[in-house]
Amino acid sequence: LDASWGAGLYMAIHDGLRFGPDIVYTYGPLGFLFSPVLWFDGLAVVSFLYAVAIWVALATALVWSIRRNLGAIAAVLIAFVVLALFTAVEAALAISVIWAYAVLVPDRPRWALEALVVGGAIFAAIEILIKLSTGPVILAVMGLALIGARARLWRIGLFAGVFAVATVVLWLISGGSI
């Protein structure tokens, strides 16, 4: 495909079009974050920063998960090769799977479950407003990880609440209406 769909998302946000009544597409109101291209400078900077954050998070998650078995040097080298060869991977989905793995391992970090409850819910809210095909999958992966980690019911409720609030806030900030 050509880059016109990305340009359309940038123009929709820049011109204040509302997703739903004014524009309908498989990418949501934050869909411009998926395609860091210079159409409008402010939006391009935000998109670029988000893309950098996603790839740094993926690289860090890969190194963390590989390092547990092979050591730090091998983990960095393998993560580099994986990221260099598999550039078309849905990075956000890969992050959510590695994050779920981090919560499910027996010797998980003490902060892993809390990070998933709050950070995972916010991440899923952002991703569901970026791309409607991967956002719900990320939400499901994170929710299943909570269930698999035997999180207490109040943590699952907190996850759902943070997700709902973050989704509504991001929807309204991006120009959506209730």
KARADA-V729503 format. One record per helix or strand. SS is the DSSP state (helix for helix, strand for strand). FROM is the first residue (numbers start at 1). TO is the last residue. If there is no record, write none. Layout:
SS,FROM,TO
SS,FROM,TO
This chain:
helix,4,14
strand,19,19
strand,23,23
strand,27,27
helix,31,34
helix,41,70
helix,72,85
helix,91,104
helix,112,130
strand,131,131
helix,135,148
helix,153,173
